[in-house]
Amino acid sequence: MSSSFWSSSHCLHWLTTRPSLLISRQVDLQYCTPKQLYCLNIFFTQLIQKLGKRLLLRQIPIATACVFFKRFYLKNSICETNPYLVLAACVFVAAKVEETPVHIKSVVSEAKVVFNEYNIKLFPAEANKLGEMEFYLLEDLDFHLVIFHPYRALLHITGREPADAGKFPMSRVDEDHMIKKKEVEAKKKKDEESRNSMLNVPSKPSLSPSPNINNNGKDTEEVDEDEKEAKRIRRLMGRGSTEGIGEVDEGVLQISWFILNDTYRTDVHLLYPPYIIAISAIYIAFCLTSMNNSSSNSSTRTRTSSTQVQSLSTSITTNQALGLAAPPSGAAEFLAGFQVNLNVLFACVQDIICLYAIWEGFEPSSIRHQTKNLAGLGEDKEKEKEKEKFGPEQAEALVRKMIESRMIDMGHPNNAGLNQTSKRSAGTTGASASNLDNSSGIGKKRARK
Amino acid sequence: MAAAMVPGSSMIDPMHYYRAKRDRERRTVLKTYKILGFISSGTYGRVYKAVLLPSPSSSSTSKSNKSILPSSARAALSIPKDKLPSPTTSTSSNSNTPILDPLNNPELCMRPGDLPAKEGDVFAIKKFKPDKEGDVLTYAGISQSGAREIMLNRELNHRNLTALREVILEDKAIYMVFEYAEHDFLQIIHHHSQTTRTPIPSPTLRRLLHQLLCGVHFLHSNFVLHRDLKPANILVNSAGVVKIGDLGLARLWHKPLAQSGLFGGDKVVVTIWYRAPELILGAKHYTAAVDQWAIGCIFAELLALRPIFKGDEAKMDGKKQLPFQRDQMGKICEVLGPVKADQWPGIVHMPEYKTYLSSGPYPNPNPLPTWYQHRSSSSQGYDLLTRLFEWDPARRLTAREALAHPWFQEEGGVAAKSVFEGSTITYPTRRVTHEDNGDAKMGSLPPSMAHPRLPSSSNFRPASANLTAQQPARKKTRM
C-alpha cells in the first residue's frame, strides 16, 4: 500500500528492536567481532550500490535492495549463506518491485564485473542460480515487498512534494476556493427559488444534478449554512497535504538527502519508521549547516529557482489562504512541530552518526588519508595500523573465513551440526532447541580459546 | 550427503545447507490443500479450486499452549527454528493473542501477514507457469506481473478485493492461494443473456456497480491503478460480495517511473473493449481515469448484457510499432459520436490525434440516449453513465465522486451487504473440471486415472468453452 504506512507490512511486521537484532546476529558474532560485522554491512551495501549503478538503477531501487538484504539477514546468518548471491538477488527483485526491471542475465554479468573488482570468487555466475535464490529470498521476506523509504517522508516534511501528489486534480487552496464558490452559488440559487415560490411561480426543475459531490440528499442542510470552521479544517486536513507547512532551505534538504543515502549502511531501516529517519536526517543537516554557517546568517542560504520549491512567502500565503496558522520560522520550531518522541529521535540520530567514524576506518576517504600521511606517523605506528587495518580486502577474506569455519563447525562429528540436525528434525523431538544450544556451545568453546 | 563445492575454491557451498533447511521447513501445496479441480488457464498459468486439509498438528495443538508447540508441528508450519521468532510476533500478536481458538492462532498461520483459515475452507489456487528450458524446469526469474500481484496483494486488504491467504513456492513454481469466489460479472451477464433472457434486476445491478466502485476507490486512494478491469476479472462470492481480482497489471503510480513514465513498463494496458480513448490515442501519461472508463463499459455491459464497444483488436505488425486501434475507436464513436473540440480540448496533444482524424470520418449521431432508454428508465443512471464516458480524462468522474452519485440512492440505495439480496435468481456455480489439465501434479484424479500430459497451451482457455469466444485475451508486453 502506498498511502498508509500504518497498515503496511513494513510497519506491522518489519520494525524490530535492537535486542532481537542482536539475537539474529549471534551465529555470525561467533566468527567475527561486532565491529567487523558492522564493516561487513558497509561492504555489502557498497557492493549493492555498485551493482545497482552498473544496472542503471536509480537510488530508490538500490535502497529497496539494501533493505531486502538487511531483512534477509534478520532470519539468516552471513556465515551460513552466500552473501554475494543474496545481494545480487536483492537487486534483481528490488528492480522489479520498483518498476524498473532488469534482465536476469544482465544482473549476472554486471555482478560478475563488480565482484571481480573486489576479487570475490564466491559468486556463482549462473542465471538459474540467481533465479533460484530469488525464490528463497521472496520466502524469507515473507513476500512483503513494499518498502517505505524516508525519501518521500523527507520531501513531504520539507514541503517539496505534497503527500498526496497526483492523487487530487487540484491543490487544497483551489479546492477550498471552488467549494466556497459553489456554496455561495447554491445559496444564491436557493434564495432565488424561495423567492420564486413566495411569488407562487413554479420553480424550474434543475436540469442537471449539482456538480458538487457533497450535494446529495443528506447534505443539503449543511449547504444551507456556511461550512463550519471545524468541518472545513477537517476537510482540508483530510486531504493530508503539507502545502505551505514546511520551510527548509535547499542546502539543508540536499545534505539530508545525502545522509539518507548513507543510512542504508546502518540498521536504522529495521528499527525506526521512515518519518523518524527523515526527521533525524534533517536534524543532523541542520546541525551541520549551523556549524558551518555560524558566522554568516540566513542571507547565505542558497535556494534554487525551481518552481517546485516553495519559498517562505508562498508558504505564508498558502497558510493564510487556508486560514491556518503561520508556518514555523526557525529550525527548532520546525522540528518541535512534529512532536515525535525525542528519545526515539536521538537514538536514531545516534545510530546514524555512529556510522561515519567506523566507515572512515573501513574505507578512508582519500583526502584524509593524504593528510594522515603528511602528518607523518612513525614507522612502527604505521605498521601497527597496517596490522589492524580492516578494509574491503580484509572484509572479502573474512567472509570466506567465516563461511569456512562455520561449515567445518557444523560438519564436525562432535558438534551436532546442521547436517545431523536435518535428519533429526524430520523426527518428532525438539530439534530446534538442540540446534540452537549446539551453536551457542560452539561459540563458548571458541571464546575460551 | 555429498557436499557441493563452490566454484573456484575448495570450500563447501553454504547455500547447500541453507536450501536444505528451507526446503525442510516449507509447507507444500498438496499437503495443505486438496485440489478439487481445474478452473481456468491463461498466459500466466492455471487456476485450481482447492479445499484446506486438516492441519497435521490441529489435534495436538488444540489443547496445548502455543509456546509449547511440538517441534514437528513447528516444522510442518515452517516456523523458523533457530532464529528469532520473527520480529513481528511481538507486534502482531498483540491483536491476536486473546483468540484462543487454534484455528485463529497466529502461530498456526504460516507467515506474518498470512490469513487464518479453517479446515474445509475453499480457495482458488493460482499456479504461475514455471519457466522451462526444453523439458527441464529452470529458474528464469519471476515475471513482472507475478511480482506485482504478490507485492500488491500482500499489502492491500479490503472487502471488495480478493484476499490472498498465502504464497507457496514449490518445485520452481509460485502458488498464490486466494479466497474462492463462486461467481464473476461475466458469468452473471452470461446467465442473464443465455439462460434467463432477462435483464439483471436493477437493485442487484446497482449494488454490483457500487461495490465495484468501492473496491476501485480503495485501490485509487492507495495509489494503485488496476489497468485491467473487465467483467471476467471482477468476482462475486456466494455471500454476494464483489471481489476485484487479478492485480497482475496493476501498479503503484507513486513509484519512481521508468524513463517514459507509466508507459515505460507496459506498452499495452487494459483489454481492448474496455480501453479508454486516451490509451487508444497513445497517451504516455495517464491517470486513474482509465479505470473509470472501464467501469463505464462494465456498467453498460451489465445493462445490455453484451459489451458496448466490441471492437476488433488490430494486431501488432511485424515491426515493433503499436498499431492504432481504429476499429475500437470507431465503435466508441458509433455510440458517443465523434469527439468535439469542447468536450476534450487536450485531444490535439494526443500522439495519435492525426491518425484518429485521418481514419475518420466517424458517424455523427449519438445514439447513447436511445440506447440507454431501451434498458433503463432512471435518468440518474444515464447521468452516471455519461459522466463515466467523458472523453476528457480530467473531467471523467473519479471513483470517489461516482460513489456519491445520487443514482446509488435510488430504489432503497445500496445498504444491503449482499448484491443478491431480494433477488430470486440463483446463479450457477463456477464450473470446475476434472479433465486433464495439462499438469499431472495438480490433477484432482489419482495419477493412474489422469490422462497423459498435453503440451500446455499459452492461450486463454477457461473451463467452460462457450465463454472463450466472449473475452479477448489481455495483451501484455513485458520489458
Contacts between the chains, C-beta under 8 A, distances in Angstrom:
chain1	res1	chain2	res2	distance
A	1	B	155	4.4
A	1	B	156	5.9
A	1	B	222	4.8
A	2	B	222	5.5
A	2	B	223	3.9
A	2	B	224	7.0
A	2	B	252	4.8
A	2	B	254	4.8
A	2	B	255	7.9
A	3	B	221	6.4
A	3	B	222	5.1
A	3	B	223	5.8
A	4	B	222	7.1
A	7	B	157	7.5
A	8	B	155	6.1
A	9	B	112	7.7
A	9	B	113	5.6
A	9	B	154	6.2
A	9	B	155	6.0
A	12	B	88	7.0
A	12	B	91	6.4
A	12	B	92	6.1
A	12	B	112	7.6
A	12	B	113	7.5
A	13	B	86	7.7
A	13	B	87	7.4
A	13	B	88	4.0
A	13	B	91	7.3
A	13	B	92	6.4
A	13	B	112	4.3
A	13	B	113	5.9
A	14	B	87	6.7
A	14	B	88	7.1
A	15	B	87	7.2
A	15	B	91	7.3
A	16	B	87	3.3
A	17	B	87	7.4
A	17	B	90	7.6
A	20	B	84	5.0
A	20	B	87	5.4
A	20	B	90	7.9
A	23	B	84	4.9
A	24	B	83	6.2
A	24	B	84	5.1
A	58	B	256	5.6
A	60	B	255	7.6
A	60	B	256	4.8
A	61	B	256	7.5
A	74	B	83	7.7
A	74	B	84	7.2
A	74	B	87	6.3
A	75	B	80	6.0
A	75	B	83	5.0
A	75	B	84	7.7
A	75	B	86	7.5
A	76	B	18	6.9
A	76	B	83	7.4
A	79	B	14	7.2
A	80	B	14	5.4
A	80	B	17	6.4
A	80	B	18	6.0
A	81	B	14	5.5
A	81	B	15	6.3
A	81	B	18	5.1
A	82	B	6	7.8
A	82	B	13	7.2
A	82	B	14	5.8
A	82	B	15	5.0
A	85	B	15	6.6
A	92	B	141	6.8
A	93	B	142	8.0
A	93	B	147	7.3
A	96	B	142	7.3
A	96	B	144	5.8
A	96	B	147	4.4
A	97	B	147	6.3
A	97	B	151	5.8
A	98	B	255	5.6
A	98	B	256	6.1
A	99	B	251	6.1
A	99	B	252	7.6
A	99	B	255	4.9
A	99	B	256	7.4
A	99	B	257	7.2
A	99	B	258	6.4
A	99	B	265	5.6
A	100	B	256	7.1
A	100	B	258	5.4
A	101	B	144	5.4
A	101	B	265	7.4
A	101	B	479	5.2
A	103	B	479	7.3
A	104	B	140	6.2
A	104	B	141	4.3
A	121	B	6	7.8
A	121	B	7	7.4
A	121	B	8	4.1
A	121	B	9	6.0
A	122	B	6	5.9
A	122	B	8	8.0
A	122	B	9	7.3
A	122	B	11	7.9
A	124	B	6	7.5
A	124	B	7	6.0
A	127	B	139	7.8
A	127	B	140	6.8
A	127	B	141	7.9
A	128	B	138	5.0
A	128	B	139	4.8
A	128	B	140	7.3
A	129	B	139	7.9
A	130	B	139	7.6
A	130	B	141	7.6
A	131	B	131	7.5
A	131	B	138	7.0
A	131	B	139	2.6
A	131	B	140	5.5
A	131	B	141	5.0
A	132	B	19	7.9
A	132	B	139	4.6
A	132	B	172	7.9
A	133	B	15	7.7
A	134	B	139	7.0
A	134	B	141	6.1
A	134	B	142	6.2
A	135	B	139	6.7
A	135	B	142	7.8
A	135	B	169	4.9
A	135	B	172	7.4
A	136	B	18	7.3
A	136	B	19	6.7
A	136	B	22	5.7
A	138	B	142	7.3
A	138	B	150	7.3
A	138	B	167	7.7
A	138	B	169	6.9
A	139	B	22	6.6
A	139	B	26	7.6
A	139	B	169	5.7
A	140	B	22	7.6
A	142	B	111	4.5
A	142	B	112	5.6
A	142	B	113	6.0
A	143	B	111	7.3
A	143	B	113	7.6
A	143	B	150	5.3
A	143	B	151	8.0
A	143	B	154	5.1
A	143	B	167	4.8
A	144	B	112	7.9
A	144	B	113	6.3
A	144	B	154	5.7
A	144	B	155	7.7
A	145	B	147	7.2
A	145	B	150	6.7
A	145	B	151	4.1
A	145	B	154	6.9
A	146	B	151	5.9
A	146	B	152	8.0
A	146	B	154	7.6
A	146	B	155	5.0
A	146	B	252	7.9
A	152	B	254	7.7
A	165	B	254	7.8
A	166	B	223	7.7
A	166	B	253	6.5
A	166	B	254	7.3
A	166	B	287	8.0
A	167	B	220	8.0
A	167	B	221	7.3
A	167	B	223	6.9
A	169	B	394	6.5
A	208	B	383	7.0
A	209	B	380	7.4
A	209	B	383	6.5
A	209	B	406	5.8
A	213	B	400	7.4
A	213	B	401	5.1
A	213	B	404	4.6
A	214	B	404	7.6
A	216	B	404	5.8
A	216	B	405	7.7
A	216	B	406	5.0
A	216	B	409	6.7
A	217	B	406	7.1
A	217	B	409	5.9
A	270	B	87	7.7
A	400	B	9	7.6
A	400	B	11	7.1
A	403	B	11	6.6
A	403	B	14	5.1
A	404	B	11	5.6
A	404	B	12	8.0
A	406	B	14	7.1
A	407	B	11	7.0
A	407	B	12	4.4
A	407	B	14	6.2
A	407	B	17	7.7
A	410	B	17	6.9
A	411	B	3	7.8
A	411	B	12	7.3
A	418	B	17	5.0
A	418	B	20	7.7
A	418	B	21	6.6
A	419	B	1	6.3
A	419	B	17	7.5
A	422	B	20	5.8
A	422	B	21	7.2
A	422	B	24	6.4
A	425	B	24	6.5
A	425	B	71	7.1
A	425	B	75	5.8
A	425	B	81	7.4
A	426	B	24	7.4
A	426	B	75	8.0
A	427	B	72	7.7
A	428	B	70	6.9
A	428	B	71	7.1
A	428	B	72	4.9
A	429	B	71	6.5
A	430	B	71	4.6
A	431	B	71	5.6
A	431	B	75	7.6
A	431	B	81	7.0
A	432	B	71	5.4
A	432	B	74	6.4
A	432	B	75	7.9
A	432	B	81	3.3
A	432	B	82	6.0
A	433	B	71	7.6
A	435	B	81	6.3
A	435	B	82	4.7
A	436	B	81	7.6
A	436	B	82	4.9
A	439	B	82	7.0
